[in-house]
Amino acid sequence: MKERNTTKDIFMTFFTKLIYLGGSFFISVLLARLLGAEGKGIVTSLFVVPNLLISLADMGVRQASAYTIGQKKYSVQEVFSSSLILWVIASVVSVFLLGGYYTVTSTTEFHWLLISIALIFVPIKILEAYYYGIHQGKQQIESMNIRHMISFLTRFISVVLMVWILGIGVYGAAAAMLFASLAVVFYSFWTLKNLVKFKFSFVKGLPQELFKKGILFALALFVLNMNYRVDILILERFVSASEVGVYSVGVGLAELIWQLPAAIGTVLFSSSANSKSDAEPANQAAKLLRVSLLFLIMGSVIFALCSRWIVPWIYGSEYQASAQVINYLLPGIILVVIIQVLHASFSGRGYPLVGLGTFIAAILTNIGANLYLIPLYGINGAAIASSFSYAVGGIGYAVLYAKKNQLKLKDLLIVKKEDFSSIMNTIKSR
């Protein structure tokens, strides 16, 4: 197989991300204005638990499949067929647990139809993740980027049709999430049909191996996602759906900042899974983090200075308070980018649980700070608590990564002159 150029893959993925983020941003504006703060809050709250459950219920099979394919221990068909067995088990268990959650915490905000959409969403989203693992293991970066575009286009069309034209509100917004995931599954099914068949086949020892390897990825990802979303879970117990909606707009805008590192992480995981040594991906991740942090800090400063004018202009005066949420979140968002980049490098090399103690410390900090600050300061308290916990996690992970890879902390955080030379050479070679 032709050796891939990681930096070129990152550039390609980044520009795809720019288009995807621009479209997703437009969708968020549409939903904020069409649904209002209360409707936006209901949809946000509806998908918090399903998304958290998915990060654990998929058992890390996506990452385990990519890693196993990259190591060439089994054929791609064997890996996918075995993952389908785990998909059925994960889907049944997760739908049962989610149904129980909605029953126990029943609220008038969630109509049975909304709950049904969320229940169907879970197994489809897990299957989407399993297909992604095949693309990632084969380093099909182009297909991975196309999946993002299909997801955006499907969701955009669905929102325009069901929420704007037909006016079915939160039901249309929820259904748009489901349809976007379905479209991605169909795309992967079609593009991979000559490589893998959708069939169940038991390969002795492989499902267990995928589970044992994958559950480590899943555990780390679940703790990470819990840290990113525990604020919503706590917040909705103290404030109204409208305030949750205002907060979610601020969070959504602030989290746009880490989308470049997310793109970097995607490529880093794929290249690290196919690497035969640890030193090369470790140094590569360090260089990419240095450059990312520099641009993110500059962009965040500009974002913070302009947010109080930009947010109400784009979303409407109803969301004015979102600007303050953004400003409180930005310092933590910058530092959590350290995890976004470096954890992908560790995971791709088969060490997903490195730093788990740091993640747990961050989430415990987040929970404690949220419980203390939300009653005092509402949504601003949630933003401060989350930002502080992100800082704890990011700094802690940087120290750990530097120690594990015999690097100095400045080698991770301070940009070097040769970093820009490398980028310019890549651009000139395209």
C-alpha positions as CSV (number, residue, x, y, z in Angstrom):
1,M,0.0,0.0,0.0
2,K,1.3,3.5,-0.9
3,E,2.6,5.3,2.2
4,R,0.4,8.2,3.1
5,N,1.6,11.8,3.8
6,T,0.1,12.6,7.2
7,T,0.5,16.4,6.9
8,K,-1.3,16.4,3.5
9,D,-4.1,14.2,5.0
10,I,-4.4,16.8,7.8
11,F,-4.7,19.7,5.4
12,M,-7.3,17.8,3.3
13,T,-9.2,16.9,6.4
14,F,-8.9,20.4,7.8
15,F,-10.4,22.1,4.7
16,T,-13.2,19.5,4.7
17,K,-13.8,20.4,8.3
18,L,-14.0,24.1,7.4
19,I,-16.8,23.4,5.0
20,Y,-18.5,21.0,7.4
21,L,-18.2,23.4,10.3
22,G,-19.5,26.3,8.2
23,G,-22.5,24.3,7.3
24,S,-23.0,23.0,10.8
25,F,-22.7,26.5,12.1
26,F,-25.4,27.7,9.7
27,I,-27.7,24.8,10.8
28,S,-27.2,25.8,14.5
29,V,-28.2,29.4,13.6
30,L,-31.3,28.1,11.8
31,L,-32.3,25.8,14.7
32,A,-31.6,28.5,17.3
33,R,-33.9,31.0,15.5
34,L,-36.6,28.5,14.4
35,L,-36.8,26.6,17.7
36,G,-36.1,29.4,20.1
37,A,-34.0,29.0,23.3
38,E,-36.5,26.5,24.8
39,G,-36.7,24.3,21.8
40,K,-33.0,24.4,21.3
41,G,-32.6,23.4,25.0
42,I,-35.0,20.4,24.6
43,V,-33.2,19.0,21.6
44,T,-29.8,19.5,23.3
45,S,-31.0,17.7,26.5
46,L,-32.6,14.9,24.5
47,F,-29.3,13.8,22.9
48,V,-26.9,14.3,25.8
49,V,-27.5,10.8,27.4
50,P,-27.7,8.9,24.0
51,N,-24.4,10.3,22.9
52,L,-22.8,9.5,26.2
53,L,-24.2,6.0,26.1
54,I,-23.0,5.5,22.5
55,S,-19.4,6.4,23.5
56,L,-19.5,3.5,25.9
57,A,-21.9,1.1,24.2
58,D,-19.9,1.0,21.0
59,M,-17.3,-0.7,23.2
60,G,-14.5,1.0,21.3
61,V,-14.9,-1.4,18.4
62,R,-14.3,1.5,16.0
63,Q,-10.8,2.1,17.4
64,A,-10.1,-1.6,18.0
65,S,-11.1,-2.4,14.4
66,A,-8.9,0.4,13.0
67,Y,-6.0,-0.7,15.1
68,T,-6.4,-4.4,14.3
69,I,-6.7,-3.7,10.5
70,G,-3.6,-1.5,10.7
71,Q,-1.6,-4.2,12.4
72,K,-2.8,-6.7,9.6
73,K,-3.5,-9.5,12.1
74,Y,-6.9,-10.4,10.5
75,S,-8.6,-9.7,7.1
76,V,-10.8,-6.6,6.9
77,Q,-13.9,-8.9,6.3
78,E,-13.1,-10.9,9.4
79,V,-12.8,-7.8,11.5
80,F,-16.0,-6.3,10.2
81,S,-18.1,-9.5,10.5
82,S,-17.0,-10.0,14.1
83,S,-17.8,-6.4,14.9
84,L,-21.3,-6.9,13.6
85,I,-21.9,-9.5,16.3
86,L,-20.8,-7.0,18.9
87,W,-23.0,-4.4,17.3
88,V,-26.2,-6.4,17.9
89,I,-25.2,-7.0,21.5
90,A,-24.4,-3.3,22.1
91,S,-27.5,-2.1,20.4
92,V,-29.9,-4.3,22.4
93,V,-28.3,-3.5,25.7
94,S,-28.0,0.3,25.0
95,V,-31.6,0.7,23.8
96,F,-32.8,-1.2,26.9
97,L,-30.8,1.0,29.2
98,L,-31.7,4.2,27.5
99,G,-35.4,3.3,27.5
100,G,-35.1,2.7,31.3
101,Y,-33.4,6.1,31.7
102,Y,-36.2,7.9,29.9
103,T,-38.8,6.0,31.9
104,V,-37.2,6.8,35.3
105,T,-36.5,10.4,34.5
106,S,-39.7,11.0,32.5
107,T,-40.3,14.7,31.8
108,T,-43.0,16.5,29.9
109,E,-40.3,18.0,27.7
110,F,-39.7,14.6,26.0
111,H,-42.8,13.4,24.0
112,W,-42.8,9.6,23.3
113,L,-42.0,10.4,19.6
114,L,-38.8,12.3,20.6
115,I,-37.8,9.4,22.8
116,S,-38.5,6.9,20.0
117,I,-36.2,8.9,17.7
118,A,-33.5,8.9,20.3
119,L,-33.8,5.1,20.8
120,I,-33.5,4.4,17.1
121,F,-30.6,6.8,16.8
122,V,-28.4,4.8,19.1
123,P,-27.9,1.5,17.1
124,I,-27.6,3.5,13.9
125,K,-24.9,5.7,15.3
126,I,-23.0,2.7,16.7
127,L,-23.1,1.1,13.2
128,E,-21.9,4.4,11.7
129,A,-18.9,4.3,14.1
130,Y,-18.1,0.6,13.2
131,Y,-18.0,1.5,9.5
132,Y,-15.8,4.5,10.4
133,G,-13.3,2.1,12.0
134,I,-13.0,0.2,8.6
135,H,-12.3,3.5,6.8
136,Q,-9.8,4.5,9.5
137,G,-8.0,1.2,9.6
138,K,-7.5,1.3,5.8
139,Q,-6.5,5.0,6.0
140,Q,-9.3,6.0,3.6
141,I,-9.1,9.7,4.6
142,E,-11.0,10.8,1.5
143,S,-14.0,8.6,2.4
144,M,-13.9,9.7,6.0
145,N,-14.1,13.3,4.8
146,I,-17.0,12.6,2.4
147,R,-18.9,11.1,5.3
148,H,-18.7,14.4,7.1
149,M,-20.1,16.2,4.1
150,I,-22.9,13.7,3.6
151,S,-23.8,14.1,7.3
152,F,-24.0,17.9,7.0
153,L,-25.9,17.9,3.7
154,T,-28.5,15.4,4.9
155,R,-29.0,17.2,8.2
156,F,-29.2,20.6,6.5
157,I,-31.9,19.4,4.0
158,S,-33.8,17.7,6.7
159,V,-33.8,20.8,9.0
160,V,-34.9,23.1,6.1
161,L,-37.7,20.7,5.1
162,M,-39.0,19.6,8.4
163,V,-38.3,22.5,10.8
164,W,-38.4,25.5,8.5
165,I,-40.9,24.5,5.7
166,L,-43.1,22.0,7.5
167,G,-42.7,23.6,10.9
168,I,-42.6,20.5,13.0
169,G,-40.2,22.0,15.4
170,V,-38.2,19.8,17.9
171,Y,-39.4,16.6,16.2
172,G,-38.0,17.7,12.9
173,A,-34.7,18.7,14.5
174,A,-34.4,15.4,16.3
175,A,-35.3,13.4,13.1
176,A,-32.6,15.4,11.2
177,M,-30.0,14.0,13.5
178,L,-31.2,10.4,12.8
179,F,-31.4,10.9,9.0
180,A,-27.9,12.3,8.9
181,S,-26.6,9.2,10.6
182,L,-28.6,6.9,8.4
183,A,-27.2,8.6,5.3
184,V,-23.6,8.1,6.4
185,V,-24.3,4.4,7.1
186,F,-25.7,3.9,3.6
187,Y,-22.7,5.7,2.1
188,S,-20.2,3.5,3.9
189,F,-22.2,0.4,3.1
190,W,-22.1,1.3,-0.6
191,T,-18.4,2.4,-0.8
192,L,-17.1,-0.6,1.1
193,K,-19.3,-3.2,-0.6
194,N,-16.3,-4.5,-2.6
195,L,-14.1,-4.7,0.5
196,V,-16.5,-6.0,3.2
197,K,-19.9,-7.7,3.0
198,F,-22.6,-7.0,5.6
199,K,-22.7,-10.5,7.1
200,F,-22.3,-12.0,10.5
201,S,-19.4,-14.4,10.8
202,F,-17.8,-15.7,14.0
203,V,-14.0,-15.9,13.9
204,K,-12.8,-17.7,16.9
205,G,-11.3,-15.4,19.4
206,L,-11.7,-12.2,17.3
207,P,-14.9,-10.8,18.9
208,Q,-13.3,-11.2,22.3
209,E,-10.1,-9.6,21.1
210,L,-12.0,-6.6,19.6
211,F,-13.9,-6.3,22.8
212,K,-10.9,-6.5,25.1
213,K,-9.0,-4.0,23.0
214,G,-12.0,-1.8,22.3
215,I,-13.4,-1.5,25.8
216,L,-10.2,0.3,26.8
217,F,-10.8,2.8,24.0
218,A,-14.5,3.1,25.0
219,L,-13.7,3.6,28.7
220,A,-11.3,6.4,27.9
221,L,-13.7,8.0,25.4
222,F,-16.6,7.7,27.7
223,V,-14.8,9.5,30.5
224,L,-13.7,12.2,28.1
225,N,-17.2,12.7,26.7
226,M,-18.7,12.7,30.2
227,N,-16.3,15.6,31.1
228,Y,-17.5,17.5,28.0
229,R,-21.2,16.9,28.7
230,V,-21.7,16.5,32.5
231,D,-22.3,20.3,32.7
232,I,-25.5,19.8,30.6
233,L,-26.7,16.9,32.7
234,I,-26.3,19.0,35.9
235,L,-27.4,22.2,34.4
236,E,-30.8,20.9,33.3
237,R,-31.6,20.0,36.9
238,F,-31.2,23.6,38.1
239,V,-32.3,25.9,35.2
240,S,-35.0,26.1,32.6
241,A,-34.9,24.6,29.1
242,S,-34.5,28.1,27.7
243,E,-31.3,28.7,29.7
244,V,-30.0,25.3,28.6
245,G,-30.6,26.4,25.0
246,V,-28.7,29.7,25.6
247,Y,-25.8,27.7,27.2
248,S,-25.7,25.2,24.4
249,V,-25.3,27.9,21.8
250,G,-22.3,29.3,23.7
251,V,-20.8,25.8,24.1
252,G,-21.4,25.0,20.4
253,L,-19.6,28.2,19.3
254,A,-16.7,27.7,21.8
255,E,-16.2,24.1,20.7
256,L,-15.7,25.2,17.1
257,I,-12.3,26.1,18.4
258,W,-11.2,22.4,18.8
259,Q,-12.4,21.1,15.5
260,L,-9.0,21.5,13.8
261,P,-7.4,19.4,16.5
262,A,-10.2,16.9,16.2
263,A,-9.3,16.7,12.5
264,I,-5.7,16.3,13.4
265,G,-6.6,13.6,15.9
266,T,-8.5,11.6,13.3
267,V,-5.5,11.5,11.0
268,L,-3.0,10.9,13.8
269,F,-4.9,7.9,15.1
270,S,-5.0,6.3,11.6
271,S,-1.3,7.0,11.0
272,S,-0.2,5.9,14.5
273,A,-2.1,2.7,14.2
274,N,-0.1,1.9,11.0
275,S,3.2,3.0,12.5
276,K,5.8,0.4,13.4
277,S,7.5,2.6,16.1
278,D,6.5,4.9,18.9
279,A,9.0,7.7,18.4
280,E,7.8,9.0,15.1
281,P,4.1,9.5,15.9
282,A,5.1,11.0,19.3
283,N,7.2,13.7,17.7
284,Q,4.7,14.2,15.0
285,A,1.9,14.8,17.5
286,A,4.1,17.2,19.5
287,K,4.8,19.3,16.4
288,L,1.1,19.4,15.4
289,L,0.1,20.4,18.9
290,R,2.6,23.3,19.0
291,V,1.3,24.8,15.8
292,S,-2.3,24.2,16.7
293,L,-2.0,26.0,20.1
294,L,-0.4,29.0,18.6
295,F,-3.2,29.6,16.1
296,L,-5.9,28.6,18.5
297,I,-4.8,31.2,21.1
298,M,-4.8,33.9,18.5
299,G,-8.2,33.0,17.2
300,S,-9.6,32.7,20.7
301,V,-8.5,36.2,21.6
302,I,-10.2,37.6,18.6
303,F,-13.3,35.5,19.2
304,A,-13.5,36.6,22.8
305,L,-13.2,40.3,22.0
306,C,-16.0,40.1,19.3
307,S,-18.4,37.6,20.9
308,R,-20.7,40.1,22.6
309,W,-21.5,41.7,19.3
310,I,-21.4,38.7,17.0
311,V,-23.6,36.3,19.0
312,P,-26.8,38.4,19.2
313,W,-26.3,39.5,15.6
314,I,-26.2,36.0,14.4
315,Y,-28.5,34.2,16.8
316,G,-30.7,37.0,18.0
317,S,-31.0,39.0,21.2
318,E,-32.5,36.0,23.0
319,Y,-29.0,34.5,23.0
320,Q,-27.0,37.5,24.2
321,A,-26.0,35.7,27.4
322,S,-24.3,33.0,25.2
323,A,-21.4,35.5,24.6
324,Q,-20.4,35.5,28.3
325,V,-20.6,31.6,28.3
326,I,-18.1,31.6,25.4
327,N,-15.6,33.8,27.1
328,Y,-15.6,31.7,30.2
329,L,-15.2,28.5,28.3
330,L,-12.4,29.6,25.9
331,P,-9.4,29.2,28.2
332,G,-10.4,25.7,29.0
333,I,-11.2,24.9,25.4
334,I,-7.7,25.9,24.4
335,L,-6.1,23.7,27.0
336,V,-8.3,20.6,26.4
337,V,-7.0,20.7,22.8
338,I,-3.9,19.1,24.3
339,I,-5.9,16.0,25.0
340,Q,-7.6,16.1,21.6
341,V,-4.3,15.8,19.8
342,L,-2.1,13.8,22.2
343,H,-4.7,11.2,23.2
344,A,-5.2,10.3,19.5
345,S,-1.5,9.6,19.2
346,F,-1.4,7.4,22.3
347,S,-4.7,5.6,21.3
348,G,-3.4,4.9,17.8
349,R,-0.4,3.2,19.3
350,G,-2.6,1.0,21.4
351,Y,-2.4,2.9,24.7
352,P,-5.9,4.4,25.1
353,L,-5.9,4.2,28.9
354,V,-2.7,6.3,29.4
355,G,-3.9,9.3,31.2
356,L,-7.2,7.8,32.5
357,G,-6.4,9.0,36.0
358,T,-6.0,12.6,34.6
359,F,-9.4,12.3,32.9
360,I,-11.1,11.0,36.1
361,A,-9.5,13.9,38.1
362,A,-10.8,16.4,35.5
363,I,-14.4,15.0,35.6
364,L,-14.5,14.9,39.4
365,T,-13.3,18.5,39.3
366,N,-16.0,19.3,36.8
367,I,-18.8,17.7,38.8
368,G,-17.8,19.3,42.1
369,A,-17.3,22.7,40.5
370,N,-20.6,22.6,38.6
371,L,-22.6,21.6,41.7
372,Y,-21.1,24.5,43.6
373,L,-21.1,27.2,40.9
374,I,-24.4,26.5,39.0
375,P,-26.6,27.4,42.0
376,L,-24.6,30.6,42.5
377,Y,-24.1,31.8,38.9
378,G,-26.3,29.7,36.7
379,I,-25.1,29.0,33.1
380,N,-22.0,31.2,33.7
381,G,-21.1,29.0,36.7
382,A,-21.3,25.9,34.5
383,A,-19.0,27.5,31.9
384,I,-16.4,28.5,34.6
385,A,-16.6,25.0,36.1
386,S,-16.1,23.3,32.7
387,S,-13.3,25.6,31.7
388,F,-11.4,24.9,35.0
389,S,-11.8,21.1,34.6
390,Y,-10.6,21.2,31.0
391,A,-7.5,23.1,32.2
392,V,-6.9,20.4,34.8
393,G,-7.2,17.7,32.2
394,G,-5.2,19.4,29.5
395,I,-2.2,20.4,31.6
396,G,-2.1,17.1,33.4
397,Y,-2.1,15.2,30.1
398,A,0.7,17.3,28.7
399,V,2.9,16.6,31.7
400,L,2.1,12.9,31.4
401,Y,2.7,12.7,27.6
402,A,6.0,14.6,27.9
403,K,7.2,12.2,30.6
404,K,6.1,9.0,28.8
405,N,7.9,10.1,25.5
406,Q,11.0,11.6,27.1
407,L,10.1,15.1,25.9
408,K,10.3,18.5,27.6
409,L,7.1,20.3,28.3
410,K,8.2,23.2,26.1
411,D,8.6,20.7,23.2
412,L,4.8,20.2,23.3
413,L,3.6,23.7,24.0
414,I,6.0,26.3,22.4
415,V,6.2,26.5,18.6
416,K,9.5,26.2,16.8
417,K,10.7,27.9,13.7
418,E,11.1,24.6,11.9
419,D,7.4,23.8,12.4
420,F,6.5,26.6,9.9
421,S,9.1,25.5,7.5
422,S,7.6,22.0,7.5
423,I,4.2,23.4,6.8
424,M,5.3,25.6,4.0
425,N,7.2,22.7,2.3
426,T,4.1,20.6,2.4
427,I,2.0,23.4,0.9
428,K,4.6,24.0,-1.9
429,S,4.7,20.2,-2.7
430,R,0.9,20.0,-3.3
